[in-house]
């Protein structure tokens, strides 16, 4: 069952159960390419400079 994380009335993240992967595949590799940023950097609890450092 999915769980929504809400900040100020807006969904900013959704946690969903993982799908079964081939045996031997590390769980972190199953997550590659599955995330979506749903908030602008200005809406984050992090400072905007932290986002610049990741580029």
Order of alpha helices (4+ residues) and beta strands (2+ residues): beta-beta-alpha-alpha
